Amino acid sequence: MPATDTELHQIGEVAERVGLSLRTVRYYEEEGLVRPAKRSDGGFRLYRESEIARLELIKEMKPLGFSVQEMRQLLDARDALERCGPGSAKHDKALDRLAAYVAETKKRTEELRRKLDAADEFSRTLAGEFRRHRRSASPARS
């Protein structure tokens, strides 16, 4: 049965589920990117599914090199799209910002692909060099 947004999860469970450290989750909270829904009587941070989804989005932005400020701007735009009705000035501005992030994400993804292609080529070059030297170091067979 899928979890609902009323279920609360402790920070350790959330960190494990999203694949982040407790320290990283706390850092994103300190930076205002995510807020626990509430705290338990014992002071434990408790998160809803919506906050977990927010952390998952933040995690996806990290490999693309988005700064905390850029993450905040995207999250703010997404929040505005949920809060503001279509056609309002805030909604239109948020939609424009989201479109800019779509383009920026595509650009950064293409750059990562170029870097990965270069890394693959380097790996093949090194493997070829290894094979060449290994053959020359092997004793001659009669």
Secondary structure by P-SEA (a helix, b strand, c coil): ccccccccccaaaaaaaacccaaaaaaaaaacccccccccccbbbbbcaaaaaaaaaaaaaccccccaaaaaaaaaaaaaaaccccccaaaaaaaaaaaaaaaaaaaaaaaaaaaaaaaaaaaaaaaaaaaaaaaaaccccc
